[in-house]
Amino acid sequence: MLATTIFADRPLAAEHKAELERIGAVVEPWLSAVKDNRDGVPGAKDRLAQADQDLTAFEVASEYAFAPAPAQPFRRLILSITRCYWMAATQSLSSDERSSLIEALNLIEGPFAQVDGEHLVENARTLQALEYVHLVQLASMALVGVSEKMSEWWVGLSVLRAHKWEKA
């Protein structure tokens, strides 16, 4: 689900949309290869190996990348992708959609405490690493009533996180 589909009718800077496209161009083939490998599709292991290499080599543009970047390459990548997409999601929503998202986030109990939806939405650029990590799990649930397309994309990111977060 590339950015052209998710953000086609939403106000977002062209540079941001372009970065989302770049991210999708490496994440989506990886997700497809993981599924095919799990399903035993011939050639999927080779495609997955190539997709892993592409992910390892990928760098999110500095204006969207998470800083300070952790030393682990996949953590750096996942945090940067999360930051870039969360910024896009929150910036492209209407006032009513933002309010709905904040309300939905506030209804979710986080791993350690109640989620502060307003904080997560209003500070999309400056969240801490742990907040972005939690968003990978929370955003797909919170966005269900706001944007099905965005929600589906976050499910894919949670798969990437589940497979790669602990890899060094």
Residue frames as qw, qx, qy, qz and C-alpha x, y, z in Angstrom:
[[0.000, 0.891, 0.453, 0.000, 0.00, 0.00, 0.00],
 [0.514, 0.152, 0.016, 0.844, 2.25, 2.76, -1.26],
 [0.098, -0.426, -0.299, 0.848, 1.98, 6.38, -0.19],
 [0.170, -0.006, -0.446, -0.879, 0.31, 7.31, -3.47],
 [0.424, -0.405, -0.754, -0.297, -2.64, 5.19, -2.38],
 [0.420, -0.504, -0.608, 0.446, -2.68, 6.05, 1.30],
 [0.190, -0.572, -0.171, 0.779, -2.00, 9.77, 0.99],
 [0.308, 0.356, 0.594, 0.652, -3.34, 10.44, -2.52],
 [0.111, -0.748, -0.421, -0.500, -6.13, 12.76, -1.43],
 [0.563, -0.731, -0.261, 0.283, -4.46, 14.11, 1.68],
 [0.167, 0.949, -0.176, 0.199, -2.52, 17.35, 2.13],
 [0.800, -0.445, 0.224, 0.334, 1.13, 16.47, 2.50],
 [0.033, 0.810, -0.413, -0.414, 4.31, 18.02, 1.12],
 [0.819, 0.489, -0.261, -0.148, 5.55, 16.46, -2.13],
 [0.245, 0.580, -0.735, 0.251, 8.94, 15.72, -0.53],
 [0.488, -0.234, 0.698, -0.468, 7.26, 13.83, 2.29],
 [0.880, 0.282, 0.158, -0.349, 5.15, 11.81, -0.16],
 [0.626, 0.602, -0.495, 0.001, 8.31, 11.02, -2.13],
 [0.046, -0.474, 0.806, -0.353, 10.04, 9.74, 1.02],
 [0.714, -0.010, 0.522, -0.467, 7.02, 7.59, 1.86],
 [0.842, 0.468, -0.148, -0.226, 7.25, 6.13, -1.65],
 [0.350, 0.596, -0.702, 0.171, 10.94, 5.33, -1.16],
 [0.372, -0.292, 0.758, -0.449, 10.14, 3.59, 2.11],
 [0.827, 0.203, 0.293, -0.435, 7.29, 1.63, 0.56],
 [0.692, 0.574, -0.409, -0.156, 9.57, 0.51, -2.26],
 [0.270, 0.410, -0.834, 0.251, 11.74, -1.43, 0.23],
 [0.405, -0.117, 0.694, -0.583, 9.21, -2.39, 2.90],
 [0.792, 0.239, 0.101, -0.553, 6.50, -3.78, 0.62],
 [0.702, 0.391, -0.584, -0.110, 8.75, -6.22, -1.28],
 [0.069, 0.312, -0.843, 0.433, 10.09, -7.41, 2.08],
 [0.573, 0.017, 0.504, -0.646, 6.57, -7.99, 3.43],
 [0.818, 0.342, -0.194, -0.419, 5.62, -9.84, 0.26],
 [0.514, 0.423, -0.740, 0.096, 8.73, -12.02, 0.44],
 [0.211, -0.226, 0.777, -0.548, 8.07, -12.84, 4.11],
 [0.741, 0.155, 0.288, -0.586, 4.52, -13.95, 3.28],
 [0.783, 0.429, -0.381, -0.242, 5.64, -15.97, 0.25],
 [0.260, 0.425, -0.823, 0.272, 8.44, -17.59, 2.25],
 [0.429, -0.102, 0.674, -0.592, 5.99, -18.52, 5.00],
 [0.800, 0.305, 0.168, -0.488, 3.64, -19.97, 2.34],
 [0.700, -0.156, 0.647, 0.258, 6.46, -21.99, 0.74],
 [0.597, 0.782, 0.053, -0.172, 6.39, -20.18, -2.60],
 [0.844, 0.095, 0.169, 0.500, 9.35, -21.28, -4.77],
 [0.452, 0.492, 0.033, 0.744, 12.09, -18.64, -4.94],
 [0.346, -0.879, -0.189, -0.268, 10.76, -16.77, -1.91],
 [0.747, -0.527, -0.012, 0.406, 13.88, -17.44, 0.18],
 [0.555, 0.145, 0.215, 0.791, 16.05, -15.75, -2.43],
 [0.018, -0.725, -0.297, -0.621, 13.63, -12.82, -2.70],
 [0.580, -0.795, -0.177, -0.010, 13.60, -12.51, 1.09],
 [0.726, -0.280, 0.062, 0.625, 17.41, -12.52, 1.21],
 [0.336, 0.387, 0.262, 0.818, 17.48, -9.73, -1.39],
 [0.276, -0.802, -0.305, -0.433, 14.75, -7.79, 0.43],
 [0.700, -0.635, -0.133, 0.300, 16.76, -8.10, 3.68],
 [0.592, -0.025, 0.148, 0.792, 19.81, -6.67, 1.90],
 [0.080, 0.607, 0.331, 0.718, 17.71, -3.82, 0.51],
 [0.493, -0.817, -0.264, -0.140, 16.36, -3.04, 3.99],
 [0.735, -0.430, -0.041, 0.523, 19.84, -3.15, 5.49],
 [0.464, 0.128, 0.230, 0.846, 21.13, -0.67, 2.91],
 [0.033, -0.753, -0.453, -0.476, 18.14, 1.69, 3.13],
 [0.272, -0.215, -0.374, 0.860, 18.42, 5.03, 4.92],
 [0.038, 0.846, 0.532, -0.008, 15.44, 7.29, 5.59],
 [0.300, 0.670, 0.030, 0.679, 16.11, 10.90, 4.51],
 [0.363, 0.016, -0.526, 0.769, 17.61, 12.92, 7.35],
 [0.267, -0.231, 0.078, -0.932, 14.66, 15.30, 7.76],
 [0.792, -0.241, -0.222, -0.515, 12.40, 12.32, 8.56],
 [0.681, 0.110, -0.679, 0.251, 14.92, 10.07, 10.31],
 [0.674, -0.713, -0.187, -0.039, 14.80, 9.42, 14.04],
 [0.446, 0.484, -0.443, 0.608, 17.60, 11.03, 16.06],
 [0.049, -0.650, 0.741, 0.159, 19.61, 10.16, 17.97],
 [0.813, 0.232, -0.438, -0.305, 19.86, 7.03, 15.89],
 [0.815, -0.425, 0.386, -0.080, 20.43, 3.79, 17.79],
 [0.139, -0.565, 0.755, 0.303, 23.47, 1.72, 16.87],
 [0.502, 0.147, 0.851, 0.048, 21.41, -1.28, 15.73],
 [0.014, 0.070, -0.544, -0.836, 20.64, -0.83, 12.00],
 [0.201, -0.438, -0.799, -0.360, 17.15, -2.31, 12.04],
 [0.228, -0.670, -0.538, 0.457, 16.12, -0.35, 15.13],
 [0.109, -0.397, 0.146, 0.899, 17.37, 2.83, 13.46],
 [0.098, -0.109, -0.698, -0.701, 15.40, 1.95, 10.32],
 [0.236, -0.550, -0.798, -0.071, 12.18, 1.02, 12.13],
 [0.204, -0.637, -0.370, 0.644, 12.25, 4.14, 14.32],
 [0.044, -0.305, 0.304, 0.902, 12.88, 6.35, 11.28],
 [0.154, -0.268, -0.780, -0.544, 10.13, 4.72, 9.22],
 [0.240, -0.623, -0.715, 0.210, 7.74, 5.03, 12.14],
 [0.153, -0.550, -0.150, 0.807, 8.60, 8.70, 12.64],
 [0.021, 0.111, -0.516, -0.849, 8.20, 9.47, 8.93],
 [0.238, -0.377, -0.801, -0.398, 4.83, 7.71, 8.65],
 [0.252, -0.625, -0.624, 0.396, 3.49, 9.03, 11.97],
 [0.081, -0.417, 0.036, 0.904, 4.36, 12.59, 10.92],
 [0.145, -0.060, -0.648, -0.746, 2.58, 11.99, 7.60],
 [0.254, -0.491, -0.830, -0.072, -0.46, 10.48, 9.28],
 [0.218, -0.642, -0.483, 0.554, -0.88, 13.26, 11.82],
 [0.070, -0.368, 0.184, 0.909, -0.12, 16.10, 9.38],
 [0.137, -0.063, -0.696, -0.702, -2.51, 14.85, 6.72],
 [0.124, -0.496, -0.852, 0.112, -5.58, 14.35, 8.91],
 [0.166, -0.663, -0.264, -0.681, -8.43, 16.83, 9.11],
 [0.207, -0.417, 0.471, -0.749, -9.24, 18.41, 12.47],
 [0.836, -0.180, 0.077, -0.512, -12.07, 15.94, 13.01],
 [0.901, 0.181, -0.386, 0.074, -9.84, 12.99, 12.08],
 [0.309, 0.434, -0.587, 0.610, -7.12, 14.21, 14.44],
 [0.490, -0.353, 0.369, -0.707, -9.65, 14.48, 17.25],
 [0.946, -0.027, -0.108, -0.306, -10.93, 10.97, 16.49],
 [0.733, 0.324, -0.514, 0.306, -7.37, 9.64, 16.49],
 [0.007, -0.444, 0.560, -0.700, -6.59, 11.31, 19.83],
 [0.728, -0.243, 0.218, -0.603, -9.78, 9.86, 21.32],
 [0.949, 0.120, -0.274, -0.101, -8.99, 6.39, 19.97],
 [0.517, 0.397, -0.586, 0.481, -5.44, 6.51, 21.33],
 [0.269, -0.429, 0.464, -0.727, -6.73, 7.66, 24.73],
 [0.874, -0.156, 0.029, -0.460, -8.90, 4.54, 24.92],
 [0.852, 0.240, -0.443, 0.144, -5.92, 2.22, 24.52],
 [0.653, -0.717, 0.242, 0.031, -4.04, 1.07, 27.57],
 [0.459, 0.714, -0.524, 0.067, -0.35, 1.09, 26.75],
 [0.777, 0.079, -0.582, 0.228, 2.24, -1.39, 27.97],
 [0.414, -0.012, -0.546, 0.728, 3.15, 0.74, 30.99],
 [0.066, 0.391, 0.422, -0.815, 0.43, 3.37, 31.42],
 [0.431, 0.736, 0.481, -0.203, -2.57, 4.98, 29.82],
 [0.511, 0.267, 0.377, 0.725, -1.74, 6.36, 26.37],
 [0.011, 0.686, 0.168, -0.708, -1.74, 10.16, 26.00],
 [0.574, 0.539, 0.545, 0.289, -3.22, 10.52, 22.52],
 [0.141, 0.987, 0.071, -0.025, -2.92, 14.29, 22.41],
 [0.390, -0.730, 0.471, 0.305, 0.79, 14.10, 23.23],
 [0.630, -0.010, 0.686, 0.364, 1.42, 11.45, 20.55],
 [0.456, 0.708, 0.480, 0.244, -0.47, 13.37, 17.86],
 [0.025, 0.999, 0.026, -0.013, 0.64, 16.91, 18.70],
 [0.297, -0.778, 0.521, 0.188, 4.32, 15.96, 19.10],
 [0.945, 0.297, 0.137, -0.021, 4.67, 13.58, 16.15],
 [0.542, 0.733, -0.323, 0.254, 8.09, 14.99, 15.19],
 [0.048, 0.655, -0.573, 0.490, 9.68, 14.85, 18.63],
 [0.893, -0.357, -0.011, -0.274, 8.57, 11.65, 20.33],
 [0.352, -0.600, 0.717, -0.034, 11.01, 9.45, 22.23],
 [0.267, 0.277, -0.882, -0.271, 12.17, 6.11, 20.82],
 [0.102, 0.158, 0.938, -0.292, 9.94, 4.10, 23.16],
 [0.434, 0.487, 0.324, -0.685, 6.91, 6.18, 22.12],
 [0.478, 0.467, -0.501, -0.550, 7.57, 5.43, 18.44],
 [0.130, 0.129, -0.983, -0.017, 8.02, 1.74, 19.26],
 [0.266, 0.324, 0.764, -0.490, 4.66, 1.71, 21.03],
 [0.461, 0.503, -0.045, -0.730, 3.06, 3.50, 18.09],
 [0.260, 0.252, -0.846, -0.391, 3.99, 0.59, 15.84],
 [0.068, -0.224, -0.961, 0.147, 1.63, -1.51, 17.95],
 [0.129, 0.513, 0.566, -0.632, -1.00, 1.13, 18.71],
 [0.184, 0.368, -0.255, -0.875, -1.45, 3.03, 15.46],
 [0.210, -0.083, -0.849, -0.478, -3.12, 0.23, 13.53],
 [0.148, -0.510, -0.818, 0.222, -5.81, -0.03, 16.22],
 [0.031, -0.583, -0.282, 0.761, -6.26, 3.71, 16.68],
 [0.126, 0.332, -0.413, -0.838, -6.47, 4.44, 12.95],
 [0.169, 0.279, 0.932, 0.157, -9.13, 1.81, 12.17],
 [0.143, 0.762, 0.598, -0.202, -11.96, 4.32, 12.49],
 [0.022, -0.787, 0.114, 0.606, -9.99, 7.16, 10.95],
 [0.473, 0.636, -0.469, -0.391, -8.33, 5.64, 7.87],
 [0.967, -0.020, 0.245, -0.071, -8.49, 1.94, 6.97],
 [0.743, 0.589, -0.194, 0.252, -5.64, 2.36, 4.46],
 [0.029, 0.733, -0.521, 0.436, -3.34, 3.90, 7.07],
 [0.748, -0.393, 0.420, -0.331, -4.35, 1.23, 9.59],
 [0.973, 0.220, 0.054, 0.035, -3.45, -1.58, 7.17],
 [0.514, 0.687, -0.372, 0.355, -0.04, -0.05, 6.52],
 [0.290, -0.661, 0.532, -0.442, 0.73, 0.04, 10.26],
 [0.945, -0.139, 0.249, -0.160, -0.08, -3.67, 10.51],
 [0.834, 0.467, -0.151, 0.252, 2.68, -4.27, 7.94],
 [0.139, 0.733, -0.457, 0.484, 5.11, -2.14, 9.94],
 [0.671, -0.497, 0.421, -0.356, 4.33, -4.19, 13.04],
 [0.987, 0.137, 0.059, 0.059, 5.29, -7.34, 11.09],
 [0.550, 0.643, -0.312, 0.432, 8.62, -5.73, 10.14],
 [0.258, -0.692, 0.457, -0.496, 9.21, -4.74, 13.76],
 [0.896, -0.276, 0.260, -0.233, 8.37, -8.24, 15.00],
 [0.939, 0.271, -0.014, 0.211, 10.90, -9.79, 12.61],
 [0.599, 0.544, -0.162, 0.564, 13.71, -7.25, 12.79],
 [0.313, -0.896, 0.080, -0.304, 13.70, -5.31, 16.07],
 [0.761, -0.576, 0.285, 0.089, 16.10, -7.62, 17.89],
 [0.851, 0.325, 0.107, 0.399, 18.43, -8.10, 14.91],
 [0.390, -0.729, 0.131, 0.547, 21.72, -6.27, 15.22]]
